[in-house]
Amino acid sequence: MSDPYRTPQADLPSGCLGIFLLVIGIILLIPGVCSVLFIIGTASGPRSFFRLNDPGLILLWVFCFAVAVGGAALVRHALRRLR
């Protein structure tokens, strides 16, 4: 027979893991923020048209935004886990 007053401990999420996921997600958001600031700075500088058409920079920005999207998803998952 099972005890009706006993709560299953396996169903409770770990608080440490949720906080760890949240911190890692925030760290992963940093490249996206830096990319946005760099794009704004590059677009406002002299001869900005030539720098914005560089395929290497565009590829780097896409990669940084992909990392930032992964960080945002991780933050969202961590916040849902902590609730």
Steps between C-alpha positions, in 0.01 A plus 500: 500500500613851432499777756244769402694772688828437322580738211713371213837679502585406140231736362653812657742692276844581629547868583876491440463363149244766411726779625797349314298486175391860552858622547625309194209638294581857602866445407390372158294817444812719515622432141165608357501823698859573395411431136211744509722769652770432242250518212370833627855632536601374157191638327554848641870522408658635182486271197251281684354353180820313419532350847141383513541305174796296625391131488737407782342750737149400401580134566648591838191701590269215398701260716488740798126545461453121485693464826289776655176329390624181665574699815151651498349153463713377790390793719136428413543132585674584828226741605231243426699240694528729804124562519 
